Amino acid sequence: MNQESYEDTQVTGWVGWITFAAVMLAISGGLNFFYGLIAAINDEWVVFGNRADVYLDVSAWGWIHMILGAVVFAAGLALLSGNILARTVGVIAATLSIVANFMWLPVYPIWSLIVITMDVLIIWALTVHGREMRA
């Protein structure tokens, strides 16, 4: 066995970061799903601005968040297998989650910032050390 193949299969401490990313994906997906569910059920929101109050119907965004949350949750569970497809889906889902939560900032500013921060950490862990989970 040559040195290169041994290094590819060696498990390092970075596997903990991938496990962290998988758990954070599952939590992020769960949060997206549940506040999407809340928005779909209670669809009349008032956003207070500097000049006027805006009444929004956020039920469509609620359904989008529910679907995105389910995909992100499933990617988090699949990521524990170390599959490269799960890593790819995890990065794509976390990126879409960042975009969706950026659009969601006026409605849930604190929750959106928390989920965006978790998604950035997830993308970093998956892209930098994701291949170490395969071993």
C-alpha positions in Angstrom: 0.0 0.0 0.0 1.5 3.3 -1.0 1.6 6.4 1.2 -0.9 8.3 -0.8 -3.8 5.8 -0.5 -3.1 5.4 3.2 -3.5 9.2 3.7 -6.8 9.2 1.8 -8.3 6.6 4.1 -7.0 8.0 7.4 -9.6 9.4 9.7 -8.7 12.7 11.3 -10.2 15.0 13.8 -11.9 16.9 11.0 -14.5 14.2 10.8 -16.0 15.9 13.8 -16.6 19.0 11.7 -18.4 17.0 9.1 -20.6 15.4 11.8 -21.1 19.0 13.1 -22.1 20.1 9.6 -24.6 17.1 9.3 -26.2 18.0 12.6 -26.3 21.7 11.8 -27.9 20.9 8.4 -30.5 18.8 10.1 -31.2 21.6 12.7 -31.2 24.3 10.0 -33.6 22.2 7.9 -35.8 21.7 10.9 -35.8 25.4 11.7 -36.6 26.3 8.1 -39.4 23.7 8.0 -41.0 24.9 11.3 -41.0 28.6 10.7 -42.2 27.9 7.2 -45.1 26.0 8.7 -45.8 28.9 11.0 -45.8 31.3 8.1 -48.1 29.0 6.1 -50.6 28.8 8.9 -50.4 32.4 10.2 -50.0 34.1 6.8 -50.8 37.7 7.7 -47.7 39.7 8.9 -47.1 43.3 9.5 -43.6 44.6 8.9 -43.0 48.0 10.4 -40.7 50.2 8.3 -39.4 53.7 8.7 -42.2 55.4 6.7 -45.1 52.9 6.7 -46.4 49.6 7.7 -46.5 46.9 5.2 -49.0 44.0 5.3 -47.6 40.9 3.8 -49.1 37.6 2.8 -46.2 35.2 3.5 -47.9 31.8 2.9 -46.0 31.2 -0.4 -42.7 31.9 1.3 -43.8 29.5 4.1 -44.3 26.7 1.6 -41.0 27.4 0.0 -39.3 27.2 3.4 -41.1 24.0 4.3 -39.9 22.3 1.1 -36.4 23.7 1.4 -36.3 22.7 5.1 -37.2 19.1 4.3 -34.5 18.9 1.6 -31.8 20.4 4.0 -32.9 18.0 6.8 -32.6 15.0 4.4 -29.2 16.2 3.2 -28.0 16.4 6.9 -29.1 12.9 7.6 -27.5 11.6 4.3 -24.3 13.4 5.0 -23.5 11.1 7.9 -22.8 8.3 5.4 -19.9 10.3 3.9 -21.3 10.1 0.4 -20.0 12.7 -2.1 -23.5 13.2 -3.5 -24.7 14.0 0.1 -21.9 16.5 0.4 -22.8 18.1 -2.9 -26.5 18.2 -2.0 -25.5 19.6 1.4 -23.5 22.5 -0.1 -26.2 23.3 -2.6 -29.0 23.1 0.0 -27.0 25.3 2.5 -26.4 27.8 -0.3 -30.1 27.9 -1.2 -30.9 28.2 2.4 -28.7 31.3 2.7 -30.4 32.9 -0.3 -33.9 32.0 1.0 -33.1 33.3 4.5 -31.6 36.5 3.1 -35.0 37.1 1.4 -36.7 36.2 4.7 -34.8 38.8 6.7 -37.6 41.4 7.0 -40.0 38.8 8.5 -37.7 36.9 10.8 -34.5 39.0 11.2 -32.9 37.2 14.1 -33.8 33.6 13.0 -32.6 34.4 9.5 -29.2 35.6 10.7 -28.8 32.5 12.9 -29.6 30.2 10.0 -27.4 32.1 7.6 -24.5 31.8 10.1 -25.0 28.1 10.5 -25.2 27.6 6.7 -21.9 29.4 6.2 -20.2 27.1 8.8 -21.7 24.1 7.1 -20.4 25.1 3.7 -17.0 25.7 5.1 -16.8 22.3 6.8 -18.1 20.4 3.8 -15.9 22.0 1.2 -12.7 22.0 3.1 -12.7 18.6 4.9 -15.7 16.7 3.5 -13.7 13.9 1.9 -12.4 12.8 5.3 -15.8 11.4 6.3 -15.6 8.6 3.7 -13.1 6.6 5.7 
